[in-house]
Amino acid sequence: METDDVLDGAPTADTAARVREVIAAAGVSQREFARRVVMDPSKLSRSLSGTRRFTAAELARIADEGRVDAGWLLGTRARERAAAPTVEVEGGRPLQIVRETVRLIAEHGFHAVRVADIARACATSSAAIHYHFPGRAELLEAAVRWCMDEDTARRAARLAEADDAAAELRQLIALQTPRTAQQRRQWAVWLDLWAEAARSTAVGRLHSEYYRQWRETVADVVRRGVGQGVFRAGLDPQAAALTLTALIDGLATHVLSVGGPSSAAAAADAMHAALTTHVTDTILAP
């Protein structure tokens, strides 16, 4: 649940203007700035337009990223540059917290990860974690959003390398096959968060939005492939995307449940082969 409690006062109309200054000084788009402060882009947009109030945690993360005093954002203090951290953190403290949270979830599961564990991994205090993410639910939501953004960026990079829709689909399949340690960690997090999504409305909404975007990406590839003549004529892009993504989910779950590196590698090979066969038999033009 969001809170409108803020650091030393309540956000005013000028707060949005000051946040706009911070974004402009960062030299990035509003969406990219939202990603950096691990904030829903739509919430940032509404807060800047005055239809929503910034929360204390959001202002803390914005101040951290912009290296300004949080009190200045609220209009309670003169503008000051925030003191440099003792140890520089790549991407800033909020992103470090989220990245370490994702890593710990992958290794131990969400419900086994305590704020104290995250603080220890970040070489900071639990109070510093709560400063940026007051509650466990907010931290989980931020972790889900970060995973979504990272996965979307990787997909976009892979698709840009492909020559046609058939190559794009092969790239997507390779990206979703958990062969590397990083891919296995990503899948481990998703499996844990799927279960959490069934219990959490906020995470459930993010989960639904992510899968809508993911299936639409696959459907767009199928649509292009039909137009290029490399996929079967008359193929329903939405139906093909639903079937393929469901097959990927089921096979990846099996790969992660197999014990031992050699067994997991063999299972990943079998998953890739099964997906390739499915695409050849049902999607590629004869």
Protein Blocks (a to p, Z undefined) as FASTA:
>chain_A
ZZfbdfkbccdfklmmmmmmmmmmnopafklmmmmnopafklmmmmmnopaccdfklmmm
mmmmnopafklmnopaccddddddfbdcehijklmmmmmmmmmmmmnojklpcfklmmmm
nopafklmmmmmmbfklmmmmmmmmmmmmmmmmmmmmmmmpmblmlmmmmmmmmmpcfbf
mlmmmmmmmmmmmmmmmmmmklmmmmmmmmmmmmmmmmmmmmmmmmnopacehiafklmm
mmmmmmmmmmmmmmmmpgcjklmmmmmmmmmmmmmmmmmmmmmcZZ
